[in-house]
Amino acid sequence: MDKPKETENDIVPRTDEYGFVRPTEFDYVFYEEFLTRYHVVLNRRAMKWSKLMKNSKAVEKNLKVKRYIRKGIPNEYRSHIWMVVSGAQAQMETNPGYYQHAFTEGERNAKLVDLVTTDLNRTFPDNVKFRKSANPSLQKDLYNVLVAYGQHNKNVGYCQGMNFIAGYLILIAKDEEKAFWLMDALIGRILPDYYSHALIGLKTDQEVLGDLVKKKIPAIAQLIEAHGVMWTILVSRWFICLFIDILPVETVLRIWDCLFFEGSKILFRVALTLIKQNQSFILEARNFPDVCDSFKKITKGEFVTDCHIFMQRIFVEPGSLSRITINKLREVQRSRLLTDQ
């Protein structure tokens, strides 16, 4: 399809509201159809959220809020809700001035500064707001947050993947300090050791996904085993980037709405839904490269673009997925990985 010329009246401009340049293969026709339907949903959700926010100064962790979050948080409330339900707001209020102190101390760490600086231009090259030439450029905010966090969490410091997470948080929070505390909530509490030097938590969850696929989608597990494909090859970027640059922006944000409230098991629901929904396509793979290629292709297209339908499916397709089950699988896989080291 020819790419439409951008004008003031474009329904779907070349650059989205977050600053990302749409790819040349972007399906404008489907996206416009989706937006027409989704705007109705957004307007309805915005009214419900408006009433909820008027009735309570704080968002409590209850079934009503859980249901609201699963159906999507309007952009105007997203940053605030993330801050509250993740505990980031409480941490920020309890530690006034801590962020600036962490940044000041971090700037004295030459190795940390060098690692962060090296990755600035690699962060979202397809986003106009993160370009060095942008005015203002979000590279400054990104640098500040990553240096401060590297100093704050010395066990992690800085590793690749964190720049993309910080970038998304900056886009939504529009505030360095809030982005910092949201990052602390994700890396420090919600995700289990994904960014430690040994990446043990990341490796564990990749293997746990393999266990869940074996249980819930056995034909796929058999295919992958038959071709000798390791799960780390297929899904490491899904987990370490929390689906950033894997799925469309709005879909990632809807996933993160639930991630901040319900925790890391949401990542398994997303992964299992992608695999189960595309089971027939994946099973067409005849060799190792085919399997790898199929896992890249299932993260594109109409199913993942329609974020509202997609989010409905992640709570249906995988079936029951208890925290107890996941934790038991994690214990087994973590023990095995530590033994193999």
N, C-alpha and C positions, 0 to 999 in steps of 0.2 A: 504494500500500500504506500502511495506517495505521502510524504510527511507534509501536513498542512502548514502554510505560512502563518507565522504568529502575528496576530493583530490584537488590538485592545479588546475586541469582542470575542476572542477565542474562548470557547467553553473549556477546552483542554489545552492550555498553553504548552510550549515546548519545555518549559521548566516548571516543576510542580511547586506547591506552596512551601515546601521545605528547602527548596533550592537545588533539588536534583534534576539534572538534565535527562529528559526521557530518551531511552535508546532508540536507534533508528528503526528497529522492528516493532516499536510500541504500537499496540492495536488501539488506535484512537476511536474507532467505531464502537467496539465493545466497551471501552472505558466510559464513553459518553452515555451509553445505555445503562451501564452499571451506576454511574453517578446520578442519573435521573432517579433510579430506584433508591439508591443509598441516601440521597438527600432527604427523602421522605422519612427514612429511619432515623437519620441524624436529628432532624427537627423534632421528631416525637421523643427521642431520648433526651434531647436538650431540655424540653419542657419538664420531663420527669426529674432530671437531675437538678433543675432549678428549684423545684419544690422541695426536693430532698435537702439541698444545701441551705434553704431558708429555715428548715425545721430543726437543724442541728449545726452547731458550730464545728463539731468534730465528726468525722466519718467513722462510725464504729464498725468493728469486724463482726458483722452478723449476716444472716442468710439473705436479707433484702439487699444489702450493699453488694454481696457476692453476686447476686443475680443481676444487679445493675451493671456491675463491672464486666461480667461476662458478655453483656449485650453492648458494651462499648462506652467509654468515657468521652464526652464531648471535649474538643481541644481546649476550650476555655477553662475547663476544670481539671484537665489531665495532670498537669504539673502538681497541683495542690493535692489531688487524690493520691498520686504516687508517693509524695512526701509523707502524707499522713499514714497510709496503710503499711508502708515499708518500715516505719519507725525513723525515717530520715529527718522528719520535722522535729521530733523529740530530741534527737541527737544534736541537731543544729542549735536548738534553743538551750540545750544543756551545756553546750560548749561555745559560747560567744567568743569570737576572735580566733578560734582554733584554726580555721581554714587559712587565714592570712599568715598565721604563725607557721603552719605546715609548709606553705609555699615559700616563705622566706628562708626556712631551714633547708628546704629542698633545693633551692637555687645554689646552695653551697656544695651540693653533691654533684661534682663535675660529670661523673659517669652517668648518673640519672638524667641530667640535663642533656647530655650528648645523645642518649638513647631516645629520649622524647623528641628532641629537635630533628633527629634523623627521620622520624616517621611523620612529621607534620605534613610534608608535601605528598605523602603517600595516602593520607587520610581523605577519603571521598574526593578523588580528583574529578568526579562527575558532579560535584556540588559547587555551585558558584559562590556560596557563602564561605566555603572553606579554602577558596583560592587565595594565594598570597596577595594577589592584585586586588582583591575585594576591598571595599571601603564601607564599613569596617570589615576586617577579616576575622572570622571565627577561629583562625589559627592561634591568635593570641589567647583567647579563652581556653582553647584546647590545651595549649602549652601550660597555662597556669594550673588547670585542673589536674593534668597528668603529673606535673612536678609535685604539686601538693599531695596527691594521692600516693605517689611513690615514696614520699617522705613519711607519710602517715602510716602506710602499711609496708614496713621494711621487709617483711617476709616475702612479699610479692614484688615490691619495687615497681618495675614496669616491664611488661612483656607484650608482644604483638597481639592485637585483638582488642586490647584495652582502649586503644585510640578510637576505634569505631564505636565502642560503647559510650565512651565519654562524649564523642561527637553527637550521637543521638540524644543524649541527656541534655547537652547544651542547647540543641535545637528546640527541645520541648520545654525545658525549665527556663530558658532565656536568662539564666543567672548562674554565674560560676559557682558560687557557694552551694546553691541547691544541687547543681550537677555533681559537685564533689560528694555531698552527703548521700545522694541517690546512688552514686557509684560505690560508696562504702556499704550501703545496704545490699546491693547486688553481690559484690565480690566478697564482702566480709561476712554476710549472713545468709543470703538466699542461695547462692551457688556454692556447692561444697568443694573447695580446693581446685576450682577450674584453672586458676592462674598461679598456682604454686610452681616453683621451679621444676618439679618433677611432673607437673600436670596430672597428678594422680587422680584428682577428682574428675577431670575431663576424660581421662582414659577409662576410669571406672564406669562413668555414665554411658560411654559408647558401647561398652560390653554389656551393660544392663539393657540397653536398647536391643542388642542382639538377643538377649534372653527373652525379652518381651515379644520380639518378632517371632522367635521360635515357638512361643506359647500361643500367640494370637494370629499369626500369619505364617504358619509352618511351611507353606510352599515356597515363600520368599526365602526363608531361612535355609531351606534345602538347596535352592538355586545358588545362593551366595556361598554356601559351604562347598558345593560341587565345583564352583569355579575358583575356589581358594581366595576369595576377596575378603580382606580385613575390614571390619567396621570403621576403623579409624580413617581409611581411605575414602569411605563413602560419606561419613557424617561428621568428621571432626570440625569442619567449618560451621556446620549447623549449630553445634553446641558452643564452640569458643566465641563465635560472633553473635550468638543468640538470634540467629536467622537474619542478621543485618547483611545486606548485599546478596542474600539468598532469596528472600521473598520481598514482595513490594512493600514500600514504606508503611502505608496505612495498615497493611496486614501485620507487619512487625509490631507496630504500636499497639494494635489490638491484642497481640500475644503478650506484650509487655504489661498491658493493663492487668491481665490475669497473673502474670509472673510476679509482679510486686505484691499482689494480694494472696495468691495461693501457693507460691513457691515454685521450686524447680521442676516439680512433676509435670507442669504445663509443657515443658520442652519435650517430654516423652509423648504427650498427647498430640502435639503438633507433628512430631516425627512419624508416629504410628499412623496418623491420619493421611499424611502424604504418601506413605508406603501402601497402606491398605486401599486407598482410593485409586491408586495407580497399579494395583497388583497385576492385572492382565497385561499391561504394557511392560512392566518390569520382567515378567515371566517370558517375554519374547526374546530376552537376551540369550545369545548363543555362546558368548565367551566373556572373558575378563573385561576387555574394553567396553563391550556392550552393556555390562552391568553398571560400570562406572558412568557411562554416558546416560543411561536411563535415569540414574539418581540425580543427574544435573538437570535433565529435561523435566522431571516431575515438579520442579520448583518454579516452573514458568507456566503461563497460560491463564485461561479464564477462571479455573477453579481457585487458584491462589490470589487472583486479582480481586475477586468478589469477597472482600474480607469478612463481610457480615455472614454470608453463607458458610465460608470456610470456618469461622469461629463457632458456628452452630455445629458443624460436623465434628470438630475436635472433641466435643463432649458426648458424641454418639458413637463414632466409628471405633475407637479403641475399646469401648466397653468399660467395665470396672477397672479402676487403676488406683488402688489405695496407696497411701503413703507408707503403710506397714509393709506391703509387698515390695515396693521400690527399695525401702531401707534394708530389707532382708537380702535382696539381690545385690545391693551395693556392698554389704558386708562381705558377701562371698567373693565378689569380683575384686574388691579392694585387697582382701587378704591374698588372693591369688596373684595379683599384680605385684604386691610388695614382696611376696615369696620369690617371684621370677626375677626381681631386680638384682 
